[in-house]
Amino acid sequence: MKINTIRKAILIIVASFAISGSLWAQCCGGSNGSPIAGGSSQGVLKENQFEINTSFQFINTNKSYSGDTPDTVSVYKYSSSYNYTRFAYGVTKNLTFSLETGYWFNKTEDEPDKKLSFTSKGIGDLIIFPRYNVFYLEKNHKRTEITIGLGFKIPLGKFNDSTSMIEPFSGQKYYITNPVAVQPTSGSHDLIFYALLSRSYSFYNLRLFANMLYVKKGWNQLGEKMGDYMSVGLFAGKTFYEKLGITMQLKGEWIAKMQLNKDVALYGIQSYDPLATGSRKILFVPQLSYSFNGFTVYALSEIPLYQYVNKTQIGSQYLTTLGLSYRFMRTKKTCAVDEVK
């Protein structure tokens, strides 16, 4: 049984890389502020079930905050467009293995008062993310599940990208390293811890669940360590007419301050203030989905209810995600050798 499980795991690793090989020009994931694991709750798939999930996330904000108070003196603008892709496979009924990646089409931060504009694009990270169902109980039209996950994030893209500027007097071109919020990736190897508690009532087509995500950030080659990230979500979802789904989520986010290597902090010149990092937020996330023939089309939006930032930072304002998911089973072929056995 263990040998078969290992063989299945190897099979899906090879297959996932083969499928995603043609998409390496469109890859990224899990970097600064990106939607790790799609930003949604994830349980496990059925045994031998595949899932392909892709979504586009759009962020736009022109609000700045000092603490929890809107700042009208500092003028900042931030926008981004991001494609997230996940390939997942149910190795067993309890174990699901996934590869997650994506691509930043645009990350732009404008500082009109300083006449500065930073922009970048490109591949971000690869996330290896297995999940295991540690508890499952189904009784009287009620199903309870507990799933845990342990992931690893590998940076693929640039973490020291720069933007060209023109010196006004000499007309010469020079480069300024982009702020960390505009880099396609943080450049660090991170650990991801995940837990999901789900309670379903099939008779009422109702599902209640909660999840927790913690990202332990590593150090990059520039001597920077982005702040650890943690989120806790409470969900309530209901299905109508067997195809239309509505889910409401209340999410709390916490991001720690970033850290700098002592030598970098002493002698380095940054295009950002490391003390102006870290935040706490409470968000309301409504989601609408429609399922048919294994496909699910979904849309969600994050609405900030409360946000607190250290010093002065760009705040959350508009975030919209549009996505498509497809699940299908891997068919088994009976060999002549098996028939003889």
N, C-alpha and C positions, 0 to 999 in steps of 0.2 A: 504493500500500500504506500509506504514512504517513497519507494523508488518511482512508482507511477506519479506521485505528487511532484517529485523533483523533475521528472521528465516533462510534465505539463508546464511547470514553471519555466523551464528552459525553452519550451516550445513557444510560449507566449512572449518571452523576452525577444526571441529571434523574430517572431512574426510582427511584433509591435514596431521594432526597428525597421523591418522591411516595409511595412505600411507607411511609416512616417518618413522614410528615406526621401521621398519626393517632396516632403514638406519642410525640409530643413531650412529652406529660404523663408519660411513663415513661422519660425519657432521662437518661443520665449516662455517665461512663467515664473511666478513667485518672487519677483524682485520688488523694489521699493513700491509698496502700495498696490501691487498687482493682486489679482484675485486668486490667491492660493487655493487649489482644489476647486476652482470654479466659484468660490464664495458661497457654496451651498452645502446642504447636508448630504453625506454619502454613507450608505450602508454597504452591503456586499451584494454581488450578483449571484445568479443561479450558477450551478456547476456547468461548465462549458458554454457559458453565455458571454458574448462580446458586447462592448459598448463603445461607440465613437461619439464624442461630445465636442462640439465647437461653439464658441460664443464670441461676440464682439462687445467690448466694454468702452463706453464713452464717458469721459470726465471733463467737466468744465466748471471753473470757479473763479470769481473775482473778489471773494470776501477774505479779509484778513482778520485775525483775532489776536488779542493780547489777553492771555488767560482765557476767561470765558466771555469776554466783552468784545464786540465787533470793533475793529480798529479802522477809523476813517482817515488816519494820517498816512499810514503806509499803504501804498497801492501796489498790489501784486495780482497777476493773472496766471492761471495754470490750466492747461488743457492736455488731454491725451486720448489716443484711440489705440486699442489693444485687442489682439486676437488670442484666445485661449483654446487649446486643443487637448483632449484627453483620450487615450486608448486604454481600455480596461478589459480584464478577462477574469471570469470566475474559475479559478484553478480547481477549487473544490466548493462544496456548498457553504463552507465557512470562510474560505480564503479568496480574496480578490486582489489581483495585482494590477497596478496602473502605471502608465508613463504619462506625464503631463508637461506641456510645453506651450510656447506661444510666441508672439511677435509684436513689438511696439511699432505701429505705423507712424506714431508721432508722440513726442513728449515735449511740451513747450512751457517755459516759464518766462513771463514778461515782468520787468520792473520799469514801468514807464517813467517814474520820477528820476531814475538813474540812467534812462535811455539804454537799458540793457535788455537783451532777449537771448535766452538759451534754448537750444532745441537739439533733439537727437532722435534716433530711431534705430531699430535693429532687434536681433535675437536677444533673448534674455537668459532663462535658466531651463534646465531639465530637472524634473521632479520625479523621483522613484518613490512610489507610495503604495505599499501593501496594506490591506485592511483585513482584520480577522474578527469574525463573529464569535464572541466568547459566551453569549447566552442567547437562547431562543426558546420561547414558550408560546404555544398557540392553543387556546382553549376557549370554548363558548364565544366564537366570533371575535376573540380578542387575541392580539399578537404582541408580545413584548420582546424586544431585541436590544442587546448591548454590543456595540462594535468598537474596536480600538484600532488605531493605525499608528505606524511609525514610518515617517518618510525622510528622504534625504534630498537636499537641493544642491545641484551642481551648476555653477555659473558657466554659461556658454558665450555670452555677449560681452560688450565693452563695459568697463566700470570706471574708465578714466577718459571718457569722450570729452572733446572740447569744442568750443564755438569760436569762429574767426571774428575778429573785430578790426576796425580800421582806425588807426591813430589820426585824429582830426587835423593835426598840424603837418605831420610828415606824409600822411597818406599811406603809410606802410601798414601791412597786415600783421596782426599778432593774434595769439590764441589764449583763451581763458578756459580753464577746466570747468566743466559744467557742475552745478550743484548736484548733490547726491540724489535729489528728487527727480532730476532729469536724466540720470544715467539709465541705460537699458537694464543693467543688473548691478547689484551691490558688490559683486566680485567675491563673495564669501561662500563657503560651504556651510549650509545650515541644517539643523535637525528639526523635524516636524513631529509633534505629538498630537494625537487626535483621539477623541472619544465621542460616541453617539449613543444616546438612550432614546428608544422609539417605542411608542405605544399606539397600536392601530385598532380601530373598531370597524371591522369589515361590514357589519350590518348597517352602520350609519355612514360608510364611506368617509370616515374621519380619522385623522392621524395627528397625534401630538408627539413632539420630539424635542430634544435639546442636544446641542453639541458644544464641544470645547476644542479650540485649536490653539496650540502654543508653538511658536517658532523660536528656537534657540539660535541666535545669530552667531556666526563665526567672524574671524578677522579677515580682511582682504589684504592684498599686497601693498596697499597704500598706507597701511597702519590704521585703518578705520574699522570700527565695529558698529554696525547699525543697531539700533535699539531692538531688544527682543519684542516680539509681538504676541498678544493673546486676545482671543475673542471668545465670547460665550453667547450662544444664540438660543432663543426659545421660539418654537414654531407651532403653528396650528394650520392644518391643511384639510381641505374637503374636496371631494370629487363630485361633479354634477354630470348627469347623463353619461356616465362611464368614460367620458373623454375630456371634459373641461375641469381643470383643477385650479383652485385658488388657495394660496398659502400666504399667511401673515407671519412675519418674523420680527422679534424685538432683539436687537443685537447690541452687546456692549463690547467696545474695543479699548485696548490699552497698548500703548507703544512706549517703550522706555527711551531715555535719552541715549544718543549715540556716544561712543567712546573713541578717543584718539590715542595712539601710541605716544608715549611721553616725548620722544624725539620729534615726532610729527607735530605735536601740539606746541613744542617750544620753538622749532625752527621752520615749520611748514607755513605756507601761505594758502589758505583755503578761500574758496569763493562762497563760503557759507559760514554761519555761526553754529558750531556744534552744540552750544547751549540752547539754541532755538530749535530743538528737536524734542520729540516725545509729546504724547497727547493722551487724552481720555475722551471717549465719545459714546453716546447712546444713539442708535439709529433704528428707524422703522423701515422694514423692507417688505413691501407687497410684491407678490409674484403671481403671474397668470400663465397657465400652460394649457396646451391642447395636444392630446395624444391620438395617434391613428397608425395602425399597421406597424407597430414597433418604433415609430417616430414620435418625438415630442418636441413641439415648438414652444419656447417659453420667453417671457420678458419680465424683467424686474427693475426696480428703482430703489435707491437708498435715499431716505429722507432723514437728515440730521435733526434730532430732537434736542440734543445737548452736546456741546463740545468744549473742551478745555485744552489749551496748548501752552507749552512753556515759552516764555517771552512772547515774541510776535511771529506768527506763522500764517501761511495760507490755510484757510479752513475748508471744510467740506461744504458743498453746495448742490451740484447736480451730478448724479451718476446714474447711467442707464445701461442695462445689459440685455442683449438680444441673442438667443441661442437656439441650437438644434441638437437633439440627441437621438441616436439610433441604437437599438438593442436587437441582437439576433443570436440564435443558437448555432453552435458548431455541430454540423451533422457528423455522425459516426458511420464509417463504412465497415461492413463486416468482411473480414478477409477469409480466404479459403482455409488458411491454417487454423483460424479460430473455429471454423465450422467443423474441422476434423477433430479438434479438441473437444 
